[in-house]
Amino acid sequence: MGVTSIRLSEDVEIPLEQLAKKLDRSKNYLVNQAIKEFVLRQSMEEVRWSDTTQALESVKAGRLIDSEEVSKWLKSWGSDSLKSPPEA
C-alpha cells in the first residue's frame, strides 16, 4: 500500500474530523473511500464519453432509428405482444 501526504484546508479538515468521529472511522478510511468513489466516477465518465462519441459517429453515418418505431417498441413492453427492438 502506498503512502501519500495531502494538505487539507480547514474547511475540509474540521468536517472530516467530525465525520470520522461520528462514524467511528479514521480520517484515512474516509479519504480512501472518497478517492475510490471519485476514481470510479471518473472512469464511468470516460465510458459515457466514449459511448457518446460512438453515438455521434452513428448519427453522422446516417444510422438512425425513427422515434415512432422506438415508441411502438417501448409501448409494447409489459404487454403480451412484445415487439423486437427497432434496427438502424
N, C-alpha and C positions, 0 to 999 in steps of 0.2 A: 504494500500500500504506500502510495506516495504522500509526501508532506508538502503542503502549500500554505504559505502565510498570506493573510489578507488583512487589510486595514478596513475597519468598519467605521462609518461616520456614526456620530452619537445618535442620530435619528433612526439608525438601524440597530445599533448595539443595544440600546436600552430596551426596545420592544423584544428583541431576540432573547435577551437575558430573562425578561419577564415570561415569555412564552416557554422557554426551556424549563423554568421553574414550575410553571403551571402544568406542563405536560410530563414533568419529571423525566426529561430527556436532556442530554448535553447539547450545548450550542453546536458542537461539532456534528452531532447527529442531524440537527435541524438544517445546518448549512449543507451537509451532504445530500439530504433529501431534496432541498430546494434546487441544488445544482443538477441532480439526476432528473428532476422534473423539467428543468429548463432545457437540458440537452435532449431529452425525449421530445419535447415540444418543438425544438428546432429541427430535429430530424423529420418529424411529421410535416413541418412546413416545407421542407425540401421535397418531400414526396408530393405534397399538394401542388407545389410549383411545377414539378415535373409533369404531373397529371394535367395541369392547366396548359402548359406549353404543348403537350401532345394533343389536347383537345383543340387548341387554336390551329395547329397544323392540319387537323382533320377538317376543320371549317374551311381553311384556305384551299384544301384539296377538293372541297365540294362534297365531302362525306357527311351529309346531314340527314336527319330524320324529321319528317313532318310532325309538328306538335299535335295535330289531330290524331295521328297514329299512336303517339305516346299516350295521349289522354284516353283513347279507347283501351289501350293495354292496361293502364293504371286502373281504370274503372272496372276492369274485369277481375281484378284482384279480389279474392274472397268470395267469388261467385262460382257457380257450377260450370260456367263456360270460360275458364281462364284462357286468355289468348297468349300466344307466343310473343316474346318481345320483338318490337319492330327492328328491322335491319337497315343499315345505310345503303 
